[in-house]
Amino acid sequence: MGSDDSVAAAVERFGRINVLVNNAGIGKPSPWTTRSAYTGSGLVQPGGTKSSFEANTVEPDMPMQIYAEQRRIADKVALAVNEDGDDPATVAKAIVAAATDSKPKVRYTAGRNARLLSAAHRVLPAGVFDGQVRKANKLAG
């Protein structure tokens, strides 16, 4: 089902759409080599959330050997974060709060890990914060 079909189905079923959530992931497009380890800046910032993540992963058609080991590590880290993540209801509550708050905030964190990450991002120097996020995610550099 394409996105237009999904919207039409939702309107047909519920009569209208009050909130639309794009759950494609977080991050800002940028070259991998220049990307900060923490690029999330959305309205609702989830930590790890339990999902069927592994069902949506796809192996590359022609994997580049130079990235093979880092990809293996990233896949392992992502699966671990997924398993230890917050219940999706935690993110849903933050979305409802963002949609219904009479005095909306700039950001709503969802879950303990997101709150810790947001607090660390505010108080640590950028280089220290980036290094810690890279270390936690087992990223090179």
C-alpha positions as CSV (number, residue, x, y, z in Angstrom):
1,M,0.0,0.0,0.0
2,G,1.5,3.3,-1.0
3,S,1.3,6.5,1.1
4,D,-1.6,7.9,-0.9
5,D,-3.5,4.6,-0.4
6,S,-2.7,4.7,3.3
7,V,-4.1,8.2,3.7
8,A,-7.2,7.4,1.7
9,A,-7.8,4.2,3.8
10,A,-7.4,6.2,7.1
11,V,-9.8,8.9,6.0
12,E,-12.3,6.3,4.8
13,R,-12.1,4.4,8.1
14,F,-11.9,7.3,10.6
15,G,-13.4,10.2,8.6
16,R,-10.4,12.5,9.0
17,I,-6.7,12.6,10.0
18,N,-5.8,14.7,13.1
19,V,-2.2,13.7,13.4
20,L,0.2,12.1,10.8
21,V,3.4,10.5,12.1
22,N,6.3,10.0,9.8
23,N,8.2,7.1,11.3
24,A,10.9,6.6,8.7
25,G,13.7,7.1,11.2
26,I,15.6,10.0,12.6
27,G,18.5,11.9,11.2
28,K,19.4,14.5,8.7
29,P,20.6,13.6,5.2
30,S,24.3,14.1,5.0
31,P,27.4,12.2,3.8
32,W,28.2,9.3,6.2
33,T,31.7,10.6,6.7
34,T,30.6,14.1,7.8
35,R,27.6,13.0,9.9
36,S,27.4,13.7,13.6
37,A,26.5,10.6,15.6
38,Y,23.5,12.5,16.9
39,T,21.4,14.2,14.3
40,G,17.9,13.8,15.6
41,S,16.0,17.1,15.8
42,G,12.3,16.1,15.4
43,L,9.4,17.2,17.4
44,V,9.1,13.8,19.1
45,Q,12.5,12.3,19.9
46,P,12.2,8.6,20.8
47,G,14.9,6.5,22.3
48,G,15.0,2.9,21.2
49,T,11.5,1.6,20.6
50,K,10.5,-2.0,20.4
51,S,9.3,-2.8,16.9
52,S,9.6,-5.3,14.2
53,F,12.8,-3.6,13.1
54,E,14.5,-6.8,12.0
55,A,11.6,-7.6,9.7
56,N,12.3,-4.4,7.8
57,T,16.0,-4.8,7.2
58,V,17.4,-5.6,3.8
59,E,20.8,-6.8,2.9
60,P,22.4,-4.8,0.1
61,D,22.4,-6.3,-3.3
62,M,26.1,-5.6,-3.8
63,P,27.7,-5.0,-0.4
64,M,30.9,-3.0,-0.4
65,Q,33.5,-5.0,1.5
66,I,35.0,-1.9,3.1
67,Y,31.7,-1.3,4.9
68,A,30.9,-5.0,5.7
69,E,32.3,-5.1,9.3
70,Q,30.8,-1.7,10.3
71,R,27.4,-2.8,8.9
72,R,27.6,-6.0,10.9
73,I,28.3,-4.0,14.0
74,A,25.6,-1.4,13.3
75,D,23.0,-4.2,12.7
76,K,24.0,-5.8,16.0
77,V,23.7,-2.5,17.9
78,A,20.4,-1.7,16.2
79,L,18.9,-5.1,17.1
80,A,20.1,-4.7,20.7
81,V,18.6,-1.2,21.0
82,N,15.4,-2.5,19.5
83,E,15.1,-5.4,22.0
84,D,15.9,-3.1,25.0
85,G,13.7,-0.3,23.7
86,D,10.7,1.3,25.2
87,D,7.2,0.0,24.4
88,P,5.7,1.8,21.4
89,A,3.0,3.1,23.7
90,T,5.6,5.4,25.2
91,V,6.2,7.1,21.8
92,A,2.4,7.1,21.2
93,K,1.9,9.0,24.5
94,A,4.5,11.6,23.5
95,I,2.8,12.0,20.1
96,V,-0.6,12.5,21.8
97,A,1.0,15.1,24.1
98,A,2.5,17.0,21.2
99,A,-0.8,17.0,19.3
100,T,-3.0,18.0,22.2
101,D,-0.8,20.3,24.4
102,S,-2.3,23.7,24.9
103,K,1.2,25.2,25.2
104,P,3.3,23.1,22.8
105,K,6.9,22.5,23.5
106,V,9.6,22.6,20.8
107,R,10.4,18.9,21.6
108,Y,8.9,16.0,23.4
109,T,11.2,13.2,24.4
110,A,9.7,9.7,24.6
111,G,11.2,7.3,27.0
112,R,14.1,7.2,29.5
113,N,16.9,6.8,26.9
114,A,15.6,9.8,24.9
115,R,15.5,12.0,28.0
116,L,19.0,11.0,29.0
117,L,20.3,11.6,25.4
118,S,18.6,15.0,25.2
119,A,20.0,16.1,28.6
120,A,23.5,15.0,27.7
121,H,23.2,16.8,24.4
122,R,22.3,20.0,26.3
123,V,25.1,19.9,28.8
124,L,28.1,18.2,27.2
125,P,30.5,19.9,24.8
126,A,29.6,18.8,21.2
127,G,32.8,16.8,20.7
128,V,32.4,15.0,24.0
129,F,28.8,14.2,23.3
130,D,29.5,13.1,19.7
131,G,32.3,10.8,21.0
132,Q,30.1,9.2,23.6
133,V,27.3,8.6,21.1
134,R,29.8,7.1,18.6
135,K,31.2,4.9,21.3
136,A,27.7,3.7,22.5
137,N,26.9,2.9,18.9
138,K,30.2,1.3,18.2
139,L,30.9,3.7,15.3
140,A,34.4,4.1,14.0
141,G,36.2,7.4,14.6
